[in-house]
């Protein structure tokens, strides 16, 4: 038997897989979170048809007072220090969006002149277009730049690869913006309503919406903090089940020639998600009021404030909206189908080796 860290949703197109217990209902979640998210419940509450392993259980809750900006600075110093100690460069995935700009700003704030020389920004024409002022004032002619199109070539390599994944899970969920568009801005901060949530999820899940609300409510019931509002509910579901997918999805693009180089040591020292720390998660659980104000433009305002303090760009701070970018960059790239708990990649596995018939989607 095999326990998986991740597999691609494409494997569920196989009729032999599709016929297994619970798969049809389980696969409907791709309509909600996109055709790249295989949910892993970090609370250990629900069982999926996949025999999986959780790499990042939800941290045990404790009171936490450190600020988001201080966490960004601490994380940047840690990354710069580790790269310097190893004598390697830091390749930063940069899209021009809020998360990757916050990451890059944090590194630039903390880097010494010598450490700046080790930073290589991986970007595209779209990255420049998403935030042209930042490119002109803080990247062009000041930092080493390479194309992000070929970023998988660096996976499994000797140098550090840093992404801005997981800030979405810390801050909330992009589904909050869709709920605001459908029902009005005020509804997301109202007390949680099962009827409203079910109606909203029907847009994505059709007849399975009730079942998914049941499952999400079970996850809510084990949350270590009060889940009082519709915003809280969508955030907690995102926080609890999408974390591992955001970590593993990029790793699935590791070229065949580098598969054997993805070891635990590589993941611990060179494959870095900037926001993937226990402290960022504790900040999120302790600051339910610091992720959005009363408009969608204020979503991630605290990350945009970190950027503003460095750039003094009020236009970006006040008006920049979340814009998903990674999925468009990766849609035509080669991807491994499976990654198991022993860090073995494979293109094909027999369904009976990684699927379980007893699950909460039957």
C-alpha positions as CSV (number, residue, x, y, z in Angstrom):
1,X,0.0,0.0,0.0
2,X,1.1,3.6,-0.7
3,X,0.4,6.8,1.1
4,X,0.5,9.8,-1.1
5,X,1.7,13.4,-0.4
6,X,0.0,14.5,-3.6
7,X,-1.4,13.3,-6.9
8,X,-2.7,15.2,-10.0
9,X,-6.4,15.5,-10.5
10,X,-5.9,14.1,-14.0
11,X,-5.6,10.6,-12.5
12,X,-9.3,10.7,-11.7
13,X,-10.1,10.7,-15.4
14,X,-9.2,7.1,-15.5
15,X,-12.4,5.0,-15.6
16,X,-10.9,2.5,-13.2
17,X,-10.3,5.2,-10.7
18,X,-13.6,7.0,-11.3
19,X,-15.5,3.8,-10.4
20,X,-14.0,3.5,-7.0
21,X,-16.1,4.4,-3.9
22,X,-16.5,8.1,-3.2
23,X,-14.4,9.3,-6.2
24,X,-17.3,10.9,-8.1
25,X,-18.3,13.1,-5.2
26,X,-14.7,13.7,-4.1
27,X,-13.8,14.9,-7.6
28,X,-16.4,17.6,-7.5
29,X,-14.2,19.6,-5.3
30,X,-12.1,20.5,-8.3
31,X,-15.0,22.7,-9.4
32,X,-14.7,24.6,-6.2
33,X,-10.9,25.0,-5.8
34,X,-9.6,24.4,-9.3
35,X,-8.2,21.4,-11.2
36,X,-5.0,21.2,-9.2
37,X,-6.2,21.0,-5.6
38,X,-6.2,17.6,-4.0
39,X,-7.5,18.3,-0.5
40,X,-5.6,17.0,2.6
41,X,-7.5,17.6,5.8
42,X,-4.8,18.9,8.2
43,X,-7.1,18.5,11.2
44,X,-7.5,14.8,10.6
45,X,-11.3,15.0,10.7
46,X,-12.4,13.7,7.4
47,X,-11.2,10.8,5.3
48,X,-10.8,11.1,1.6
49,X,-10.7,8.3,-1.0
50,X,-6.9,8.8,-1.2
51,X,-4.7,7.0,1.2
52,X,-2.6,10.1,2.1
53,X,-0.2,11.5,4.6
54,X,-0.4,15.1,6.0
55,X,3.0,16.8,6.1
56,X,1.7,19.9,7.8
57,X,-0.9,19.2,10.6
58,X,-2.5,22.4,11.9
59,X,-0.3,23.7,14.6
60,X,-1.5,23.5,18.2
61,X,-3.1,26.8,19.0
62,X,-1.4,29.3,21.4
63,X,-1.6,33.0,21.9
64,X,0.7,34.8,19.5
65,X,1.5,38.5,19.5
66,X,4.2,39.0,16.9
67,X,3.2,41.3,14.0
68,X,2.8,40.2,10.4
69,X,5.5,42.6,9.3
70,X,7.9,41.2,11.9
71,X,7.2,37.7,10.7
72,X,8.0,38.7,7.1
73,X,11.3,40.3,8.3
74,X,12.2,37.3,10.4
75,X,11.5,34.9,7.5
76,X,13.5,37.0,5.1
77,X,16.5,37.0,7.4
78,X,16.3,33.3,7.9
79,X,16.3,32.6,4.2
80,X,19.1,35.0,3.5
81,X,21.2,33.6,6.3
82,X,20.6,30.0,5.2
83,X,21.5,30.8,1.6
84,X,24.6,32.6,2.7
85,X,25.6,29.7,4.9
86,X,25.2,27.2,2.1
87,X,26.8,29.5,-0.4
88,X,23.9,29.3,-2.9
89,X,21.7,31.7,-4.8
90,X,18.0,32.4,-4.0
91,X,15.7,32.1,-7.0
92,X,12.5,33.9,-6.2
93,X,9.3,33.2,-8.1
94,X,7.8,36.7,-8.8
95,X,4.4,37.4,-10.4
96,X,3.9,41.0,-9.5
97,X,1.0,40.0,-7.3
98,X,0.6,40.8,-3.6
99,X,2.1,37.6,-2.2
100,X,5.3,37.5,-4.3
101,X,5.8,41.3,-4.0
102,X,5.5,41.1,-0.2
103,X,8.1,38.2,-0.3
104,X,10.5,40.1,-2.5
105,X,10.1,43.4,-0.5
106,X,10.8,41.5,2.7
107,X,14.1,40.1,1.2
108,X,15.2,43.4,-0.1
109,X,14.5,45.2,3.2
110,X,16.7,42.7,5.1
111,X,19.4,41.9,2.6
112,X,22.9,43.3,2.9
113,X,24.5,44.5,-0.3
114,X,26.4,41.2,-0.6
115,X,23.2,39.2,0.1
116,X,21.3,41.1,-2.6
117,X,23.8,39.7,-5.2
118,X,22.5,36.2,-4.4
119,X,18.9,37.1,-5.2
120,X,17.7,36.1,-8.7
121,X,14.1,37.1,-9.7
122,X,12.2,34.7,-11.9
123,X,9.6,36.7,-13.8
124,X,7.7,37.0,-17.1
125,X,6.2,39.8,-19.2
126,X,3.0,39.2,-17.3
127,X,4.9,39.8,-14.0
128,X,6.2,43.2,-15.3
129,X,2.7,44.1,-16.5
130,X,1.1,43.2,-13.2
131,X,3.2,45.7,-11.3
132,X,5.2,47.8,-13.8
133,X,6.2,50.5,-11.2
134,X,7.9,47.9,-8.9
135,X,9.8,46.4,-11.8
136,X,11.0,49.8,-13.0
137,X,12.0,51.1,-9.6
138,X,13.2,48.0,-7.7
139,X,14.1,45.2,-10.1
140,X,15.3,46.5,-13.4
141,X,19.1,47.1,-13.3
142,X,19.2,46.4,-9.6
143,X,18.6,42.6,-9.3
144,X,19.5,39.6,-11.4
145,X,16.6,38.5,-13.5
146,X,15.8,35.3,-15.3
147,X,12.7,34.1,-17.1
148,X,10.1,32.2,-15.0
149,X,9.0,30.2,-18.0
150,X,11.6,27.5,-17.4
151,X,11.4,27.5,-13.6
152,X,10.9,23.7,-13.3
153,X,14.6,23.3,-14.4
154,X,15.6,24.6,-11.0
155,X,13.5,22.1,-9.0
156,X,15.7,19.5,-7.4
157,X,18.7,21.8,-8.1
158,X,21.5,23.0,-5.8
159,X,20.2,26.5,-5.3
160,X,17.3,27.8,-3.2
161,X,13.9,28.0,-4.9
162,X,11.5,30.4,-3.0
163,X,7.8,30.8,-3.8
164,X,5.1,32.9,-2.1
165,X,2.6,30.1,-1.7
166,X,0.4,29.8,1.4
167,X,-0.4,33.5,2.0
168,X,-3.9,32.9,0.5
169,X,-4.5,30.3,3.3
170,X,-3.2,32.7,5.9
171,X,-5.3,35.6,4.7
172,X,-8.6,33.9,3.7
173,X,-9.8,32.5,0.4
174,X,-10.4,33.9,-3.1
175,X,-13.9,32.5,-2.8
176,X,-14.6,35.4,-0.4
177,X,-14.4,37.8,-3.4
178,X,-16.9,35.7,-5.3
179,X,-19.3,35.6,-2.4
180,X,-19.1,39.4,-2.1
181,X,-19.8,39.8,-5.8
182,X,-22.8,37.5,-5.6
183,X,-24.4,38.6,-2.3
184,X,-22.9,42.0,-1.6
185,X,-19.8,43.1,0.4
186,X,-21.5,43.0,3.9
187,X,-22.5,39.4,3.8
188,X,-19.0,37.9,4.3
189,X,-18.7,39.5,7.8
190,X,-22.2,38.4,8.9
191,X,-22.7,35.5,11.3
192,X,-22.2,32.2,9.5
193,X,-25.3,31.0,7.7
194,X,-25.5,27.4,6.5
195,X,-28.3,28.2,4.1
196,X,-26.3,31.0,2.5
197,X,-23.2,28.9,2.3
198,X,-25.1,26.0,0.7
199,X,-26.6,28.3,-1.8
200,X,-23.2,29.8,-2.6
201,X,-21.5,26.4,-3.0
202,X,-24.2,25.2,-5.4
203,X,-22.6,27.5,-7.9
204,X,-19.6,25.1,-7.9
205,X,-20.8,21.8,-6.5
206,X,-24.4,21.5,-7.7
207,X,-26.2,18.7,-5.9
208,X,-23.1,18.0,-3.7
209,X,-23.2,21.3,-2.0
210,X,-25.1,20.0,1.1
211,X,-22.7,17.2,1.5
212,X,-19.7,19.5,1.3
213,X,-21.1,21.9,3.8
214,X,-21.6,18.9,6.2
215,X,-17.9,18.1,5.7
216,X,-16.7,21.7,6.1
217,X,-18.8,22.1,9.2
218,X,-17.1,19.0,10.7
219,X,-13.8,20.6,10.1
220,X,-15.1,23.9,11.5
221,X,-16.2,22.2,14.7
222,X,-12.6,21.2,15.5
223,X,-11.1,24.6,14.9
224,X,-9.2,26.0,17.8
225,X,-10.6,29.5,17.3
226,X,-14.2,30.6,16.9
227,X,-15.5,30.4,13.4
228,X,-18.3,33.0,13.6
229,X,-18.7,34.6,10.2
230,X,-19.0,33.5,6.6
231,X,-15.5,34.9,6.0
232,X,-14.2,32.7,8.9
233,X,-15.9,29.6,7.5
234,X,-14.4,30.0,4.0
235,X,-11.0,30.8,5.5
236,X,-10.9,27.9,7.8
237,X,-11.9,25.4,5.1
238,X,-9.1,26.8,2.9
239,X,-6.6,26.8,5.7
240,X,-7.4,23.3,6.7
241,X,-7.5,21.4,3.4
242,X,-5.5,23.4,0.7
243,X,-2.2,23.9,2.5
244,X,-0.5,20.7,1.3
245,X,-1.7,21.1,-2.3
246,X,-0.1,24.5,-2.5
247,X,3.2,23.1,-1.2
248,X,3.2,20.0,-3.4
249,X,1.8,21.3,-6.7
250,X,5.1,23.1,-7.6
251,X,7.2,20.0,-6.7
252,X,5.2,17.9,-9.1
253,X,6.8,19.8,-12.0
254,X,10.3,18.5,-11.1
255,X,12.0,17.2,-14.3
256,X,12.5,13.5,-14.5
257,X,16.3,13.9,-14.5
258,X,16.0,15.6,-11.0
259,X,13.4,13.4,-9.4
260,X,16.1,11.6,-7.3
261,X,17.4,14.9,-6.0
262,X,14.1,15.7,-4.2
263,X,15.1,14.4,-0.8
264,X,14.0,15.5,2.7
265,X,17.2,17.5,3.0
266,X,16.4,19.3,-0.3
267,X,12.9,20.1,0.8
268,X,14.1,21.4,4.2
269,X,16.9,23.6,2.9
270,X,16.3,24.5,-0.8
271,X,12.5,24.2,-1.6
272,X,11.0,27.1,0.3
273,X,7.5,28.5,0.6
274,X,8.0,31.9,2.2
275,X,4.7,31.8,4.2
276,X,4.9,28.1,5.2
277,X,5.8,28.5,8.8
278,X,4.1,27.7,12.1
279,X,4.4,31.3,13.1
280,X,2.5,32.6,10.1
281,X,-0.2,30.1,10.8
282,X,-0.4,31.1,14.5
283,X,-0.6,34.8,13.3
284,X,-3.5,33.8,11.1
285,X,-5.4,32.0,13.9
286,X,-4.8,34.9,16.3
287,X,-5.7,37.8,14.0
288,X,-9.0,37.0,12.4
289,X,-9.7,40.7,12.1
290,X,-6.6,41.7,10.2
291,X,-7.1,40.1,6.8
292,X,-9.8,42.2,5.2
293,X,-11.7,45.3,6.0
294,X,-15.0,46.1,4.3
295,X,-14.1,45.8,0.5
296,X,-12.5,43.2,-1.7
297,X,-9.8,45.8,-2.5
298,X,-8.8,45.6,1.2
299,X,-8.2,41.9,1.1
300,X,-4.6,41.2,2.2
301,X,-4.3,44.8,3.3
302,X,-1.7,44.0,5.9
303,X,0.6,42.4,3.3
304,X,0.0,45.4,1.0
305,X,1.0,47.7,3.9
306,X,4.3,45.9,4.2
307,X,4.8,46.6,0.5
308,X,3.7,50.2,0.8
309,X,6.2,50.9,3.7
310,X,9.0,50.0,1.3
311,X,7.6,51.5,-2.0
312,X,5.4,54.3,-0.9
313,X,3.0,53.3,-3.7
314,X,-0.5,54.2,-2.3
315,X,-2.2,53.2,-5.6
316,X,-1.0,49.6,-5.3
317,X,-1.8,49.5,-1.5
318,X,-5.3,50.8,-2.0
319,X,-6.4,49.2,-5.2
320,X,-4.4,46.1,-6.1
321,X,-6.7,43.0,-6.2
322,X,-5.7,39.4,-5.9
323,X,-4.9,37.8,-9.3
324,X,-4.0,34.1,-9.6
325,X,-1.0,33.6,-11.7
326,X,0.7,30.3,-11.1
327,X,-1.9,28.1,-12.8
328,X,-1.5,30.0,-16.1
329,X,2.3,29.7,-16.0
330,X,2.2,25.9,-15.3
331,X,-0.7,24.7,-17.4
332,X,1.5,23.4,-20.3
333,X,4.4,22.1,-18.3
334,X,5.3,18.4,-17.7
335,X,4.1,17.2,-14.4
336,X,4.6,14.0,-12.4
337,X,1.3,12.2,-11.5
338,X,2.1,10.9,-8.1
339,X,4.4,11.8,-5.1
340,X,4.4,9.3,-2.2
341,X,5.5,9.7,1.4
342,X,9.0,8.3,0.5
343,X,9.4,11.2,-1.9
344,X,9.2,8.9,-4.9
345,X,7.7,10.4,-8.1
346,X,5.8,8.2,-10.5
347,X,3.6,8.5,-13.6
348,X,1.4,5.5,-13.0
349,X,0.1,3.6,-9.9
350,X,-2.5,0.9,-9.7
351,X,-5.6,2.4,-8.1
352,X,-5.8,-0.2,-5.4
353,X,-2.4,0.8,-4.1
354,X,-3.4,4.4,-3.1
355,X,-7.2,4.5,-2.9
356,X,-9.2,3.5,0.1
357,X,-12.9,2.3,0.0
358,X,-13.8,3.6,3.5
359,X,-14.0,7.4,3.2
360,X,-16.4,10.2,3.9
361,X,-17.3,10.8,0.3
362,X,-19.1,7.4,-0.2
